Amino acid sequence: MQTFKTESKKLLDLMINSIYTNKEIFLRELISNASDAEDKLYFKSLTDKSIELSRNDLTIGISFDKDARTLTVSDHGIGMDRDALEKNLGTIAHSDSQEFKAAQAAAEKAQAEEAGAEKDGEAAADAKAADAAPKDAVDIIGQFGVGFYSAFMVAKEVRVVTKPYGSSEAWEWKSDGVEGYTIEPAEKEGFGTDVILTLKDNAGDENYDTYLTEYGLKDLVKRYSNYVHYPIQMMVTKSRQKPKPEDAGDDYKPEYEQYQELETVNSMTPIWKRRKSEVSQEEYNEFYKSQFHDFADPARVISVHAEGALSYDVLLFIPSRAPFDLWSKDYKKGLELYSSNVLIMEKCEDLLPDYFNFVRGVVDSQDLSLNISRETLQQNSQLRAIARHVEKKIQQELEKMLKNDREDYEKFWENFGRTIKYGIYTSYGMNKDTLGKLLLFYSAKEQKMVTLAEYIEAMPEDQKAIYYAAGESTEKLAKMPMVKAVLGKGYDVLLCTQDVDDFCFQTMQNYEEKDLKNVANGDLDLESESDKTAAEEATKENEALFTAMKDALGDKVKRVAVSSVLTDAPACLTADGPISLEMEKIMAGMPDSDQVKSERVLEINAKHPVFEVLKAAQAAGDADKVKDYTDLLYNQALLVEGLPIDDPVAFAQEVCKLMK
């Protein structure tokens, strides 16, 4: 036995126990190595006319023996001689694939130069043949030379039996992953490599038996290696009905028997590598539903093929319905990230901004700089470049849907509009110029959903701001005194019914140089000069009454004032300051909600008959009646705003007192 050196033993132990976070990755690594071996042989066949094979001759096999507890991954690739075994498996972190990539690049460069010098010679013909090969003819996955050793996470012994193409000699490499390894002559039919793992015994929570079942292995292939471009084949157990006996009676019950059949368990051709014009909508729908476990077809499909310094393929889906867990704490955004058709991450969060968290899809690039375990990335700049392009494409598709298919967009908005609004709020308004184009709100005037641009386009010339009201429902909001007052001026009001709406608008502050104003705030600037004069005169004339009303309410309100915009309502509540009444209502259900209060203002309609009653009570010196009427108006205004009354019992008693 050739022993591992002390440093090598430490490195091997580190790789087996620390580099990989997920044991099941081992099968992905072994399949990737098998794919690389077959790629190398296929590439060699393009220029070596003595090698007679095509891609159809190359397959990867998986088999298992429960009794012997062995799992075998086989390929019909280039194989290894004794020196290659020593170099590739005896030297930890040596990557033959990395050397092959470098040699391939150098050969292609030299071939191109030679073809340029001898255009009519054989070199030109070889170059032409190489150019005619598919771009993915050699899509080498490995680069660090450590993937093979992941097998020791699940195996107590690994044997590698291999024979190079065109050789009569086979060799066996064997190791327990602890002390060292042996390399001995072996017998093998055909060329290629078999990696035979003797699995560890189950211990505690570690159940290695799952790697000795059809279901367990097929699941891992589907999850991580479904799009490796060689057939991955397994003998699988199937069931069929036995022929009905000729003498069987009417009460005969069908009998079934099991049989073994070789089955290709991977899809091979990734749908995202194909041009959108080559894929039917039905194919996209089926892929989306099976891959992302949705029963409904997607609303939109986005296909991107980028080539350049960083080449990648992207296939995105905008769902037609929100997943049931979209707003749960367990929901995790992200796109599936592949490198050369091999799954690296099931949900790469860095590829999607939070406000597009509903998008599903795939990103595949062979140019990504992966870490040694191929589970995460080394260069975030590459990922950021792809993420920016992904975000831009989603934005463009949504804008296109809004412009050309309003009905579909409104359905989309019903499902996912909240996330767009949160994107503006959580970015402190930085995304308002781009995401603001996507916003939809219900127009009280038009009685339909409108964009902010459509609202501005329909504004009268004298309107200075965009007005909105936030509350529980459009029906209730439409009846609010301040909404009716603004509508009475000929201005539209956006009726906002989601908890994030007011936060979103306050974060934006303005849109296309138009201020966003909540009608429940007191600074709407809707009054004409005559209205302002009348309000000032009424305030001055009834200063004592307003002082008495403020004293009656105490610190419940900041002040009592005359409203210059109310029409038919006797009074209303507005907020003075950054915290609106709707914000206070929403925050009431949060921890430490007592600390968040709006500064309330009770506005009185000086033209309403109730105001005359208040004036009469004040003139008569009936302080109790002024206090009772003030409490009634204040509580009435609370109810209209959907806010709780401090003392419902006292309010009911005051109403009964009036009825008497």
HELIX and SHEET records of a PDB file:
HELIX    1   1 THR A    6  LEU A   14  1                                   9    
HELIX    2   2 MET A   15  ILE A   19  3                                   5    
HELIX    3   3 ILE A   25  THR A   47  1                                  23    
HELIX    4   4 ARG A   55  ASP A   57  5                                   3    
HELIX    5   5 ARG A   82  LEU A   89  1                                   8    
HELIX    6   6 ASP A   96  ALA A  117  1                                  22    
HELIX    7   7 GLU A  122  ALA A  132  1                                  11    
HELIX    8   8 GLY A  147  MET A  153  5                                   7    
HELIX    9   9 TYR A  208  LEU A  212  5                                   5    
HELIX   10  10 GLU A  214  TYR A  224  1                                  11    
HELIX   11  11 ILE A  271  LYS A  273  5                                   3    
HELIX   12  12 LYS A  276  GLU A  278  5                                   3    
HELIX   13  13 GLN A  281  PHE A  292  1                                  12    
HELIX   14  14 GLU A  349  LEU A  351  5                                   3    
HELIX   15  15 ASP A  354  PHE A  356  5                                   3    
HELIX   16  16 ASN A  380  ASN A  404  1                                  25    
HELIX   17  17 ARG A  406  THR A  426  1                                  21    
HELIX   18  18 LYS A  432  LEU A  435  1                                   4    
HELIX   19  19 GLY A  436  LEU A  438  5                                   3    
HELIX   20  20 LEU A  452  GLU A  457  1                                   6    
HELIX   21  21 THR A  474  ALA A  478  1                                   5    
HELIX   22  22 PRO A  481  GLY A  488  1                                   8    
HELIX   23  23 ASP A  501  MET A  508  1                                   8    
HELIX   24  24 GLU A  529  GLU A  541  1                                  13    
HELIX   25  25 GLU A  543  LEU A  553  1                                  11    
HELIX   26  26 GLY A  554  LYS A  556  5                                   3    
HELIX   27  27 LEU A  581  MET A  587  1                                   7    
HELIX   28  28 SER A  593  GLN A  595  5                                   3    
HELIX   29  29 PRO A  609  ALA A  619  1                                  11    
HELIX   30  30 ALA A  623  GLU A  641  1                                  19    
HELIX   31  31 PRO A  648  MET A  659  1                                  12    
SHEET    1   A 9 GLN A   2  THR A   3  0                                        
SHEET    2   A 9 GLY A 180  ALA A 186 -1                                        
SHEET    3   A 9 ALA A 170  SER A 175 -1                                        
SHEET    4   A 9 ALA A 155  LYS A 163 -1                                        
SHEET    5   A 9 GLY A 192  LEU A 199 -1                                        
SHEET    6   A 9 THR A  70  ASP A  75 -1                                        
SHEET    7   A 9 ILE A  60  ASP A  65 -1                                        
SHEET    8   A 9 ILE A 232  GLN A 241  1                                        
SHEET    9   A 9 TYR A 256  THR A 264 -1                                        
SHEET    1   B 5 ARG A 300  ALA A 306  0                                        
SHEET    2   B 5 TYR A 312  ILE A 318 -1                                        
SHEET    3   B 5 ARG A 360  ASP A 364 -1                                        
SHEET    4   B 5 LEU A 335  SER A 339  1                                        
SHEET    5   B 5 VAL A 342  CYS A 348 -1                                        
SHEET    1   C 6 LYS A 448  VAL A 450  0                                        
SHEET    2   C 6 PHE A 441  SER A 443 -1                                        
SHEET    3   C 6 VAL A 493  CYS A 496 -1                                        
SHEET    4   C 6 ALA A 465  ALA A 470  1                                        
SHEET    5   C 6 LYS A 514  ASN A 518  1                                        
SHEET    6   C 6 ASN A 510  TYR A 511 -1                                        
SHEET    1   D 3 ARG A 559  SER A 563  0                                        
SHEET    2   D 3 ARG A 600  ASN A 605  1                                        
SHEET    3   D 3 ALA A 571  ALA A 575 -1                                        
END                                                                             
